[in-house]
Amino acid sequence: MEKGETKIKLGYEILWKFIIRPPRDDYPLNYLGPSQFKYNSKTYIRRDFILISHQGYKMPSSLIEPLSRPCKKMPVVIYLHGNASSRLEGLNTLSTLLPHNINLFIVDLPGCGHSEGDYISLGYYESYDVGIIVDFLENLPGTGNIGIWGRSMGASTGLIYAHRDKRIKALCLDSPFANFCRLARELTKQYINLPDFIINGILKIIGGTIKEKNGIDIFRLNPIEEAENAFQPAIFVHAINDKLINLQHAIDIFNIYGGEKSLKCSEIGGHNSKRPKRITQEIGNFFEKYLQNNNNEFDINENNKLKEYKINYVNDL
């Protein structure tokens, strides 16, 4: 086989699997930790559930809340993980949310972790699953305002869904992608540098493979198209040195996002890195501001859609 043909075949295999069948995070259940634990002298419990996805798949999920509630209704943040991850990822947000008396809901989205399903869809089907989660939480006694914290695939999923649902009061969007076709081209160029006409051919074949396996036209997945319709306040987070999803994706979404917004960029780490402490503290303060008031109202500045801003560089841990 010619060298060029080998690169094309390799590129095809890498890309379609990256898109809808990345490595599954098949974690041991004890990695979730004990069902009751202490944090900052307070006792918390984890309640586990099985939700059914839009496609009929079982989605294991967990709600983490204090054993003794400080008030009848408490806000909750739904954490939406990345494409090759699971609800374990969401546990990293406990130290950000719990001090603000905000509960955490984590889930294995279909095709991830311990959920059913063979494939992911990078936000297409997952956005419908968010609606199922919100319905579940709304009918769960003690649920107050609801926010979404998404990373990578989860961030784009949250962006696609949020403007459809007034029950979502605030968003943290960490490393979203703006347009999947654009992202696929960037990754193809990065890993198998080939002429554009060959890349176009590979992507066309990949699109057919994905539609056959998962029933969707993945290249019509454009989260940025939802941004102008968004009305919730949002905090965007991105690593400047992200090699997987370029920072420009977040900037482009930010510039047309319809709600109140801020963008926090980190010079530390890359796509999957832990975010600096200053950023996580700002996220905690952000969710407290917009979720703690049960009669929360916020004004959208019509001049905010295309406002200029300066990136806030973060250097400290």
Protein Blocks (a to p, Z undefined) as FASTA:
>chain_A
ZZklmmmmmmmmmmmmmmmmccdddddfklnopfbdceehiacdddddddddfkopacdd
dddddfbdcbfbdcdddddddfklcfklmmmmmmmmmmnopacdddddehiajbgcjbde
hhmmmmmmmmmmmmmmmmpghiacdddddehjlmmmmmmmmmmpmkbmbdcdehiafblk
lmmmmmmmmmmccdfklmmmmmmmmmmmmmmmnopafklccfklmmmmpcbdcdddddfk
lckbgfklmmmmmmmocbdcdddddfehcfklccdfklmmmmmmmmmmmmmpmkbccddd
fklmmcccdddddfbZZ
